[in-house]
Amino acid sequence: MARKYSKGSAAKVERAMKKRKKGTLRSGSSGKKVTSRKQAIAIGLSEARREGKKAPAKKSKSFSKKASRKKTKKRKAKTSKSRKS
């Protein structure tokens, strides 16, 4: 099976994790200190993508929002039908 990430992107993530543990990793525009493990991984992968290394594409937020809207619409429709009966 092929690697999901390249060695270069794995190194970027590792560097970001070390910086987070040291307390020097900062987020993008706000410049706040990063304490979350997931956020550190995201920063490392983002830097790797920018350099053109092999890393999966960022997950689309719009797709997940659409799916959740459909679920809530279905729930609302079911509850309104049951109230009428």
C-alpha positions as CSV (number, residue, x, y, z in Angstrom):
1,M,0.0,0.0,0.0
2,A,1.3,3.5,-0.9
3,R,2.2,6.0,1.8
4,K,-0.5,8.5,2.6
5,Y,2.1,11.3,3.2
6,S,5.6,11.8,1.9
7,K,8.7,11.6,4.2
8,G,9.1,15.4,3.7
9,S,5.5,16.1,5.0
10,A,6.0,13.8,7.9
11,A,9.1,15.7,8.8
12,K,7.1,19.0,8.7
13,V,4.5,17.6,11.0
14,E,7.2,16.3,13.4
15,R,8.8,19.8,13.4
16,A,5.5,21.4,14.2
17,M,4.8,18.9,17.0
18,K,8.2,19.6,18.6
19,K,7.6,23.4,18.3
20,R,4.2,22.9,20.0
21,K,5.7,20.9,22.8
22,K,8.4,23.6,23.3
23,G,5.7,26.3,23.3
24,T,6.9,28.3,20.3
25,L,4.4,27.2,17.7
26,R,2.0,30.0,16.7
27,S,-1.1,30.0,14.6
28,G,-1.4,31.9,11.4
29,S,-3.1,35.3,11.4
30,S,-3.9,35.7,15.1
31,G,-0.4,34.6,16.3
32,K,-1.8,32.8,19.3
33,K,0.1,30.0,20.9
34,V,-1.0,26.6,19.6
35,T,-1.7,24.0,22.4
36,S,-3.8,21.5,20.5
37,R,-2.2,18.4,19.0
38,K,-4.6,18.4,16.1
39,Q,-3.9,22.0,15.3
40,A,-0.1,21.4,15.3
41,I,-0.6,18.5,12.8
42,A,-2.8,20.7,10.6
43,I,-0.1,23.4,10.6
44,G,2.6,20.9,9.6
45,L,0.5,19.5,6.8
46,S,-0.4,22.9,5.5
47,E,3.3,23.9,5.3
48,A,4.0,20.7,3.5
49,R,1.2,21.3,1.0
50,R,2.5,24.8,0.3
51,E,5.9,23.3,-0.6
52,G,4.3,20.8,-2.9
53,K,5.0,17.7,-0.8
54,K,2.7,14.7,-0.9
55,A,-0.2,15.2,1.5
56,P,-3.9,14.6,1.2
57,A,-6.0,17.6,0.2
58,K,-7.7,19.6,2.9
59,K,-11.2,18.4,3.7
60,S,-14.0,20.7,2.4
61,K,-16.1,22.4,5.1
62,S,-18.9,23.2,2.7
63,F,-19.6,19.6,2.1
64,S,-20.0,18.7,5.8
65,K,-22.2,21.8,6.3
66,K,-24.5,20.7,3.5
67,A,-24.8,17.2,4.9
68,S,-25.7,18.5,8.4
69,R,-28.3,20.9,7.0
70,K,-30.0,18.0,5.1
71,K,-30.1,16.0,8.4
72,T,-31.7,18.9,10.3
73,K,-34.3,19.5,7.6
74,K,-35.3,15.8,7.7
75,R,-35.6,15.9,11.5
76,K,-37.7,19.0,11.4
77,A,-40.0,17.5,8.7
78,K,-40.5,14.3,10.7
79,T,-41.3,16.2,13.9
80,S,-43.8,18.6,12.2
81,K,-45.6,15.6,10.6
82,S,-45.9,13.8,13.9
83,R,-47.3,16.9,15.6
84,K,-50.1,17.4,13.0
85,S,-51.4,13.8,13.5
